Amino acid sequence: MGCLGVLVAFALILAMGTWAAVGLISLAATLVVAALVGWAADMVVPGKLPGGWIGAILAGLIGGFIGSLLFKALGIHDPGFSLFGVDLLPAFIGALIVVVAVELYTTRRPLA
């Protein structure tokens, strides 16, 4: 009976390891897609997004959230594609909003 308990515990540990590995791979893929969306939004908006790739990842993640809320509030069905759980069109539009807001906030203007 003790051997059966060890085998069950071993199977549970392997299952948890597989779940964690798949979860980490999916998280990494989502971060890569968010970085690409944030980078594309940074290329469209004049200026430079602060933070480099980390800023692009944050703009993509926050933009995806804002874009999905915006599309849902306006009742627009997403006509675009989804990649690794990220809806590309709402994420891109939301990232554009985030990059424009950051650009307006961080740009220095002369005092008049």
N, C-alpha and C positions, 0 to 999 in steps of 0.2 A: 504494500500500500504506500510506503514511503517513496518508492521509485516512481509510482504514478503521480504523486504530488510534485516530485522534482521535474518530471516531464511536462506537466501542466504549467508549472511556474516558468520553465524554460520556453515553452510555446508562447506564454503571455509576454515574456520579456522580448522575444523575437518579434511578436506582433507590435508591441509598443515601439520597438526600434524601427520597424518598417514604417509605421505611422509617422514617427518623428522625421524620418528621412524624406518621405513623400511630402510632408508638411513643409520641411525646409526647402525642398526643391521647388514646390509651388510658390512659396514666399519669395524665393530668389527670382523666379520667372516673373512674378508680379512686379517686383522692384525693377527689373530690367525693362519691362514694358512701360512702367511709370517713368523711368529715367528717359526713355526714348520719346515719350509723349511730352515730357517737360522740356527736353532738348529741342524738339520740333517747335514748341510754342516759343521758346527763347529765340529761335532762329527767325520767327515771323515778326516778333516785336522788336523794334529798334532798341538798342542798348544791350547791356550785359547783365544777365541774372547773377546776383551774388551767390557765392557758395559753390560754384562749379557744378560737378556732378551731384553733389549732395543737394544743392539748391534745385537742380533739375528733377531729382527724385521726389523731393518735397513738393515741388510745383505740380508734378504729375499725380502724386497721391492726393494732395488737397484738391487739385483740379478735377480729378475723377469724382471725388465726393461732391464738390460743388456742381459739377456738370450733371451728375445723375439727379441731384436735388432740383436743379433748374429744369431739366427735361421732364421730370415727374410733375413739378409744379405747373408747367406750361401744358402738360398733357401730350407731349410729343413722344411718339414711339420711336425708339432709336433705329434709324435705317442703316446704321453702320455695322461694322464688324466687332467681334469680341475676341480678345486674345488673352489667354490665361486668366479669364475672369474679369478682364478690364474692358469695358465698352469704350472703343477707341474714339468715336465722335464726341460723346459727352465729356470724356476725359480731356480731349484736346481743347474743346471750347472752354471747359472749366480751367484748364491750365493757362489758356490765353488770358482769362480774367485774372487769375492769380499773378501772372507775369506782368500784366499791365498795372495791377495794383502795386506790386513790389517796385516796379519801375517808377511809378508816380511818387511813391513814398521815399525811395532812396535817391532820386535825382535832386541834385542841388540846384536851386534857382537863385539868381541874384536878388538881393533885397532892393525893392524900389522905393 
